[in-house]
């Protein structure tokens, strides 16, 4: 699951997946709140899940963990 999430995020940012630090905070990766919202919508479409934005998802690792629990 992590590889798929990283691929979607990397595509969104226009970078290679291996360049993303999955433990870094969103802001440290260059994401603002609008980016995170758009990214979540893209992941929902790609993965067929519903992600609550009110959840405390501080980084990619937390996002992957949240999705895996769905």
N, C-alpha and C positions, 0 to 999 in steps of 0.2 A: 504494500500500500504506500509506503514511504516513497518509493521510486516514482510511482504514478503522481503523487502529490508534488514531489520535487519537479517532475517534468512539466506539469501544468504551471507551476510558479515560475520556473525558468523560462518557459515560453512566454508567459505574461511579461516578464522583465527583459526578455531578449538576451538572456545569458545562458551559459551552460549549467546544467543541474549541479555538477560537482563544485561549482564556484559558490554555491549557497551554503551558508553556515546555518544548519537547522536549529541550533540552540540560540542563535542571535535574536534579539528583539526585532520586531517588524521595522521600527524606525532605523535601527542599525543597518538593516538591509535596504533602506531607501524607500520603504513603503509608508505612505500616510494613510489616514483612515479611509479615504476614498479608494485608494489602491486595495486595501484589505477587503472592503465591501465588494468591489468588482471581482477580486480574486475568489472570494467565497461564492459569489454567484456562478463564476466559471466552474469551480469545483463541484458545486451542486449539480450543474448540468452534466459535467463529465462523469461524475460518480453516482448520480441518481440518489443523492442524500440531501437532507435538509440540515443546515448548520445554523445554529442560533448565534447570532452576532453578539448577544448579551453574555455569552459564555466567556470566561477569562482565557482566551487563547493568545498567549503572549508571543509565541514563536511557531516555527514549522513543526518542531517536535510535539508541542502541545496540540497543534491542529491535527496531526496524524493520530495521536492518541485519542482525541475526541472522535474522529471519524471511525476509528477501529471499534469504538464502543457502541456506535450506532447499529 
